[in-house]
Amino acid sequence: MSAQPLLAVLLAVLSPGRDCGSAASAFLARPVPANRAAVEAACTLEDVLATLRAAPPWMDLDALPEGDVVPMDQGFYLLDVPDGYTPDRPWPLILSLHGNPPGHSLRVHRLYWQRDTQPAGFLLASPDLEWGHWREPEGQERVLDTLRDVLRRFHVDPDQIHLAGYSSGGVGAWYFGTWLADLWATVNVRCGLRTSKMGPMENLAKIGVYLIHAAGDRRCAPSNARDAARDLEARGFDHVFRMFPGDHDFQWDDNGNVMEWMRSRRLRDYGALDYTLQLEAGGRLVRWLWVAGEGRTRVRARAADNRIELTVGDLRRLRGLVVYLNEDLADPARPVTVVLNGEERYRGLVLPDLDAFLDAWTLFPSYSPVQPRRIFTARVSLFP
């Protein structure tokens, strides 16, 4: 072989983009460190985005789970796929939390939902957690792991993700509905208590809430549901409150009404945030803002005309604050201005960056390749 062809072969082997398609596909489906390292070694940002654009939303049907029990690294979830599902359009999702007896996920998912979600056109995913201790760290991990897994397997409408819970799962629905309010279009609570550990009610300002309770409930006081409904009413928040006769019950006869109500509601005002957060040392992505810290603080943000306005109630509680961007939030050809608590903290171009994309995708895999506003390619780090 002559020197010139040999050099061409070596350049082809060593150049970025070699085997990028398979490396990018593996990372997009499962953003673990080993898959990320393969992308960093073989791909540019444009390579990865090209793979993403060419991917079916999200996986082809051959990659879907067999049966309705889906194992994860930790635990499992139950799954019902809507009749006629195809990945060429987005579908609404209900994430359903069960009560506290062991095995209760099977009862709630199969008996109480009665597969009503399938003809109605909803994906139904029910994570299993022994004893239904949803407010423990393991509960939050199970909820988010289930959500991530469903989002990478199916073409989910990111503006129609609905949270539901019954009994202690209803307590979980109140808990995650308020503390993770940026994720949901609606919250459906069935015979679940709202307690002092829940997030503040004002976090539900842009979420629909459908409350179901039983007048003779001897496990979860009906007065608790009435108080919550009065609070929602006084705030003018979108809600429905239905009190049924009888004892502690799922009220599956109301499934059709609940889903019809869910279908008419979507996540609102994506470019604006206003939440009181329970900060985490490891941080979390709140739509397009990564926040880390300790304790509680209120965070408000708005993205408009290449200007990001941020207001944080107590900066001393923060350990990290990163604004993730895409073309839906800011024009990359124009300078971006970021203002924090009235002080300009950044002004200039924010260029697309592979590490920014990989970090954001690892924090929370994008909902769908056909939803560009959920795919972040740039960022501004304010601190640390």
PyMOL commands that set and color helices and strands:
alter all, ss='L'
color gray80, all
select helices_A, chain A and resi 3-14+20-29+33-42+45-54+61-63+104-112+117-120+130-132+137-153+168-179+181-183+201-204+222-235+252-263+315-317+354-363+372-374
alter helices_A, ss='H'
color red, helices_A
select strands_A, chain A and resi 69-71+76-80+91-97+123-127+156-166+186-190+208-214+239-244+272-278+284-286+289-293+296-304+307-312+318-325+336-340+343-348+378-383
alter strands_A, ss='S'
color yellow, strands_A
deselect
rebuild
show_as cartoon
